[in-house]
Amino acid sequence: MSGNMVPVTLFKKKYQVELSDVDFKNNLKLSMLFNYFQDIASDAAANLGAGVNQLQTSYGMAWILMRIRVDITRLPQWGEEIFIETWPLKPKRLEFERDFLVRDQQGDIIIRSISSWVIMDLEERKLKRSEAIGLTYPESIEERAIEAKLGGLRKNGPLETAYKRMIGYSDVDFNGHLNNSKYVDFLMDCFPVEAHMKSSLKTLEVNFVNEMLPGETIVLFKDTSKRDENLYYIEGMNENSSRTVFKAVAEVAEG
């Protein structure tokens, strides 16, 4: 950590929504929102002395996102300036919880998110206890962006195959595995463009279960048995190992 950087628990950053960040409705793509979250989480952790480079250099470890929930009032649009705030909760035995708020230029909260992270040994590909990096915070913040617990996600009915694709160069991040923002693109692609035109995402919760590597094939499934309640379950499976890669539940709103 730089000598002139003051550690802060509540970290804030401004983002400009670029043309490359939006979809056909000029709304910020959800995968880009996840990229924003990864970016500010990395900067916030670095400010506390536990950034991506510090973890890799000092401990041979990396941050891994395990669970996340996002509640959306509205998505920002092309050209809009937004402000993201993030803060960590007291570390648990294995998990580090981190919350996010997205505000518009008027200061109104338009997106809320809660997330859970772990640290993984890059050589052994095994999770380590939170105490392994001795992370401390200047102050304790107990307020939550969403008053909810992240837990297991389950299907409600039969799964139907949406599509499959092989993991390639453009999908892989610096950790050498499929980036979590790509999972979001994959699950959004489970539904036709016409469906996205008629509805918008209200809430998305994702559990990241197993990593995927280049050359492996992911199969996407969806459960639409609760579509009358605007709820959809999506699951990704590694075709090579038959392991579940991620589980997600999406709640949509008309319009």
Phi, psi and omega in degrees: 000137180299145183295335181262010179266124180271121179295134178226145178280316177269115185247136183232147180207144180262141178230143174253125180283112183272166180301323181288351183266351189251165178262194184290348177261009183067015177267148177303128176295143181297324178296326177289325175300317178297323176297318176301315180298317178299319183296309182289327177296321178295315179295319180295319179293321178297322178299331180266004178088014182227042179285178182304311181293319180298316181296317183291316183289314186276328187235349185068032184236170179215152173284137177231125176282126182256315181218148176206144172231137179233125175252126188244120170279313171201155177267140176293159184247169180308131178089350183281145176260129181233163182231125181250134175245142177216149177208150178266155172262170178302129182301143172266189184299316180243330190256147172245116179270141179219132181251158180222144168232137175246125180245149175273186184294339178275355181089002179283140178283122181249342179215138175235147180208144171235147184212162180227129184237157173227169174249138183236136174289120187291333180277313182277343185057037179240150179284148179240156178291152183300328182293348183296337181248357175054043183283128177235157182241145180300326178214160180260126177244122182255349180296142180249144176290326176224130178276080181204161177252141176274128183215201181287146178245135184230148176287160180247341182211195181292148178265137174245142181288128178269306177186175176222156178203153179271142178283127183235191184306315186288350183266345193262140180258189185294341177281352179087011178229174182299125182287145186295333178293332178290325175303321181295316175301317182299315182288328176293329179286354177289348183238140183295159180303323180301323179292321178292330178292326186270346184217169178224154182283132179258313179218139174225130174236132183229135170249123177265116192260309181223148180282158174235146184243161179303140180094343177275157183249130177258136176250127181259130178239154174221150178242114183252018185295340179249029181296334177295338177260008181062030178246136181225137177253133179232140181222141175247137180233140175282112183295331183286323184249350185064018177273145173289131182265313177208159173230144182212148173233127181242135173247128183245163176233146179292141177099000000 
